[in-house]
C-alpha cells in the first residue's frame, strides 16, 4: 500500500513523476488518441460544443473529439503552464508559460479559440510564468496570476501589480464569481481564502491536509480537492463545505472544469493526466474515452 501524501510538496513530486512516466508525443501529429495526451496544465469546456474540452499542455493547446482523439488547435507547441477561459467571451483564453524557444511567455491572450496567441503584458517584474491564473466572473477585468507572489490586473491584463504573498505551498488559485476581491487558494494546509484582493489569507474549509485544486464553477459553486477528504464543494450563498465524493483511490485531482450549461456535468484531470467525467455533480466518475 502506498503511503498517504503528507504535504503539498510531496503531491507535486507525485505529479511530476507521473508526468515523466506518461506517454509523450514523438512527433507533431495532427490527431492523437486521448490516452496519449499528457502533462495537462489546464482544462476548459468548449462553450460552443460542451462535448469537447480544451486541454492546455506542455506541448500546446489541444481539443478533444467525441471519437476519443484530441487535435492540436494552437499553432505552436509552447508549454502552457497557466490557462483559463474568459468567463463571458467565448473563444477568448488567457495563458502563460514557456515558449518552445525558452524563457517566459508573460501574460498571453488568444481571441480565436486558442489557435493564435500574443503577449498582452509581461506582468510585474516579468516576463512572468504564471502557474495558476483566475479571472473574476464578477468583474472580468480583474485577473489574478501566481508567479512567486500573487499578481493582479484590474484592466483585463494590460497592466499588473503585486497584490501580496500567497499562502505557503500554494498550488492553485480561483476567483469568486460574486466578488472580484475574493480569491481562493489550494495550499499544503488546505483551502484558504482572501477577501482583500490576495493581500491577506485565512483558512477556508478543512485544515491540516493538502488541497490540490480549487475551482469556481460558472454558477458560483466553489470546488476543492483535499487529500483524504476527496472532492468538496460550497455554494456561492453559504460558507459550508460539503463532501461530493471520495471514491478516487490513489487518484489525485489537479484540474476541474464545469459545463456552463449543465452544472452537474464536471470534468477533472488526475495527477497521471487521466481525464474523468461526471454527470451527477461529482458523486460518481468515469474515464473520458469519447
N, C-alpha and C positions, 0 to 999 in steps of 0.2 A: 504494500500500500504506500502511495506517495505521501510525503509529509505535507500538512496543510501550509498554505502560503502565509507567512507571518508578517510580511511587510510589503509595501508597495515597490520597494527596490527589488525584492525577490520576484514580485509579479512582473516587473519589467524584464527581468532576466529570463523568466519563463517565456514571455512573448518573443524576445529576441532569439532565443534558442529555437522556438517553434518555427519562426520565420526562416532561420538559417537552414532548417531541415526540410522545409517545404519546397515544392517544385517551383522553378522559376522559368521564365521564357528564355529559350536559347536563340530565338530569332524574333523579328518584328512581324509575327503572324497577324493577319487581319482579324481572325477569329480563333478563339481557343475554348476548350471545354471549361466550364465554370469552375470545376475542381482544380484547375491549374492556376487560377488567379490567386496570387499570394501577396503577402506584405501589404495588406489593406490598411490604409490610414484613415479613411472616411467613407461614409455611405450616405446616399440620399435617394429618396423615391423620385422617379421621373414624374413631374407634375402633369405631363401630357399623356403619360401611359403608366399608371401605377403598377402594371405587371413587370415593369423594368426598373432596374436600380442603376444609379451611378456609383462607381467604385473608384475612389482615389487611391492610387497605389504608388509603390516605389518605382513603377515603370509607366507612369502616365495615368490618364483617367479612362476608365472602361465603362461600358454599359451592358447590362445583362440582356439576354434574349429569352423568350419563352421556350426555346428549343434546348435550353441548358448550356448555351455558349455565352461568351462575352466578346464584344468587339471594342477595339480601342477607338475612342472618339477624339481624344486630344491629338493634335498634330505633332506633339513631342512625347518623349518618354521620360520627362522630368520626374523627380521624386516629390510627390505632393504630400508633404508631412501634415499640413493644415488644409482643411477643405470643409466648406459649409455653403449651403444654398442661401440665396436671398429669400427671405420669408414671404415676399409678395410679388416678386418679379420672376416669372417663370423663365428658365433659361439662363439666369444670371447666377454665377457661382463666384465665391471668393476662395483664394488659396494662398499657400506659402510653401516653402520647402527649398529644394535644391535643383538647379538646372543640371542637365546632363554634363555640361561643361565644367561644373563645380561652383562653389560659392553658395551664397544665399539668394533666394529669389525676391525677398522683400514681400510686400503685400500685393498680390496679383488678382486680376479680375478677368472673368470670361462672360461675355454677353451673348454668346451664340451656342449655348448648351455644352460648354466645356471643350469646344473644338479649338479655339484660339485664345491665347492669354496675353495679357500685357501687365506690366508693373504699374500699379496706381500710385504707390508710395514706397519708399524704402523702409518706413517705420521709424520709430525713435531709436537713435543710435544704431541705425541699420546699415546695410540691408539685413532685415530680420529673417528668422526662420521660425515662424510660429508653428509650434507643435500642436496647438489646440486653439481654436477660434470659435467665437459665438456672436451671432447677430441678434440684436434685440427685436423681437416681433412687435414690441410696444413702440419702438422708435427705430426703424431700420437704419437710421443714420448713425446709431450707436453700435460700435463693433468692438469686441474685446479680443486680444491676442496674447498668447503666453510665449514669452521669449526671455527666459531668466526671471524677469518680473512681469506683471500683468500690464499690458499697454491698452489704451483706449483711444478710439477715434470717435468724434461726435459730428463728423461731416461726411459720413459714408466711406471713410477710408483714405481720404485725401491727406489728412494730417494726423499725427499720432503723438501721444504723450504717455509717460509712465504713470500709471494710476497708483501702484503700490506693490509691495512684496506679496507674493502668493503664500498660501499656507505651505508648510513643509511637505515635501514629497507630493506635490500636486501632479495629477495625471490627466485631468480633463476639466474643462470648464463649459458652462452653459448659461445662457442669458434668459432671464424671466420674460415671459410673454406679456406680463402685466405692468412691469415697472422697469424702465431702462437702467436704473441704478442697482437693480438686484441681480446678482451673479451667483451661480452655484459652482462648487468645485468638488471633484472627486480626489481624495487625498489618502495618504497612508494611514490616517486615523479615522477615516470615514467621510461622509458627505459634510461639506461646510457651505456657508452662505455669507455673502456680503450684501448689505443694503445701502452702501455708500459708494457705489461705483468701483469696487475692488480695492478700496483703501484699507479696510479692516475686515476681519473674518471671525465667525463664530461657528461652533458645531451645529449641524442640522441633521438629525436622524441618529442612527446607531453609531456609537463611538468605539474606538479601540480596534476596529477591523478595517483593512484597506478597502477603499471603493475604487473600482477600476474604470467606471464611466459614470457620467451624469449627462442627462439629455432632457430638454424641454420639448415636448410634442407640440404640434400646431395648435391643439386645443388648450394648451397651458399645463397639462399634466407633466410633472417632473418625475423622471425615472433615475434610479441609481442601481448599480450592481455592486453589492457588498459581499466580500469573500466570507463564506459561512452563512450568510443570510439570503443569498440569491438576489433576484430582481425585486426591487421595491419601487413603490410609486406614491406620490402625494398629489392631490388635486390642486388646482390653482386657487381654490377658495378656502382650503383649510391646511393646517400645518402638520397633519398626522400622516406618518408613513405607514403604508400597508404592504404586506407581503403579496407579491404577484405569483411567485413560484420559485422553488429551489431545487428542481429536479434537473440539475445540469451536470451532475457527476464531477469529473475533473475539468470540465469546460469553464472558462472564464470569459465573460462578455466584455469586449473592448469598445464596441461602437453599436449604436442603436439608432434606428430611424422609424418613423411612423408614417403611415399613409395619410396624407392630409384629408382625403375623402372618406376614410374609414378608420377611426381611432382604435379599433380592435385589431387592426392589421399591422403587425410590427415586424421589423427585420433586425437582425443582430449579427455581429461578426465576432467570432471567438478568437482566442489567442493563437489558434492554428489557422486562422483565415478561413474557417468554415462559416458559411452563411446560413443562418437559421431563419425560419419564418414562423409567425404565429398568427392565427386568425381569431383568437379568443382573448385578446388583450394581454397575452403573455402567460396565460395559465399553462399552455402546452406549446411545444415547439417541434419542428421537423426540419431536416436539412432542405435547403432550397436547391432543387435539382432541375426545375423547369419554370 
